């Protein structure tokens, strides 16, 4: 998934999950608005809380981070039908001048 596709998706009314695949401390420091923390190593436990038909978009830190790809694969293994991986991650999001949120 490219950043323009993510921007378009964020502005749509259709429900989706924007899953931050990084650890919770990284999520708390900064994340894309609307994202929820679902670390890649916890997808197996947390995915059961969501409808398998909802769109899922995963992201992590940047192109060099593999957590979003791992999380996307795990969502697919759990039976989610519409899973996309935003590989540019938080770094590309911020580089393009988009807002971030923090829980600190």
C-alpha positions in Angstrom: 0.0 0.0 0.0 1.3 3.5 -0.9 0.9 6.6 1.2 -1.6 8.2 -1.1 -3.8 5.1 -0.8 -3.6 5.3 3.0 -4.5 9.0 3.0 -7.5 8.2 0.8 -8.6 5.3 3.0 -8.3 7.3 6.2 -10.8 9.8 4.8 -13.4 7.2 3.9 -16.4 6.4 6.1 -16.0 2.6 5.7 -14.7 1.0 9.0 -11.2 -0.3 9.1 -8.4 -1.2 11.5 -5.2 0.8 11.3 -2.9 -1.6 13.2 0.4 -0.2 14.5 2.6 -3.3 14.6 5.3 -1.8 16.7 5.7 -2.3 20.5 3.3 -0.3 22.7 6.0 2.1 23.9 6.8 3.1 20.3 3.0 3.5 19.7 2.7 5.7 22.8 5.6 7.9 21.6 4.0 8.6 18.2 1.5 7.0 15.9 -0.7 7.7 12.9 -4.1 9.2 14.1 -6.7 6.6 14.4 -4.2 3.7 14.8 -4.5 1.1 17.5 -1.6 -0.8 19.0 -1.5 -4.4 17.8 2.1 -5.4 18.0 3.1 -8.1 15.5 3.9 -10.5 18.3 0.4 -10.1 19.8 -1.7 -10.4 16.6 -2.6 -14.0 17.3 -4.2 -13.0 20.7 -5.7 -9.6 19.8 -7.1 -10.4 16.3 -9.9 -12.5 17.8 -11.4 -9.2 19.1 -12.3 -8.0 15.6 -14.6 -8.9 12.7 -12.7 -10.9 10.0 -14.5 -9.0 7.3 -13.2 -5.6 8.3 -10.3 -4.0 6.3 -6.9 -4.1 8.1 -4.0 -1.9 7.3 -0.7 -2.6 9.1 2.3 -0.3 9.5 5.4 0.0 11.6 8.4 2.3 11.6 9.7 2.4 8.0 10.6 0.4 5.0 13.3 -1.3 6.9 10.9 -2.5 9.7 9.4 -5.9 9.0 6.8 -5.9 11.9 4.0 -4.7 9.6 4.6 -7.4 7.1 4.7 -10.0 9.9 1.5 -8.6 11.4 -0.3 -8.6 8.0 0.7 -12.3 7.4 -0.7 -13.2 10.9 -4.0 -11.3 10.2 -4.3 -13.3 7.0 -3.6 -16.6 8.8 -6.3 -15.6 11.3 -8.8 -15.4 8.5 -9.0 -11.7 7.7 -9.9 -11.2 4.1 -8.8 -7.6 3.4 -5.3 -6.9 4.7 -2.9 -4.3 3.4 0.7 -3.4 4.5 1.7 0.2 4.5 5.5 -0.4 4.2 6.6 3.2 4.4 5.4 3.3 8.0 5.4 6.2 10.4 8.6 7.6 8.9 7.1 8.1 5.5 3.9 9.4 7.0 5.8 12.1 9.0 8.1 12.9 6.1 5.1 13.8 4.0 4.0 16.3 6.6 1.1 14.3 8.0 0.0 14.7 11.7 0.9 12.2 14.4 -0.5 11.6 17.8 1.2 10.8 21.1 0.0 9.3 24.4 2.8 10.9 26.3 
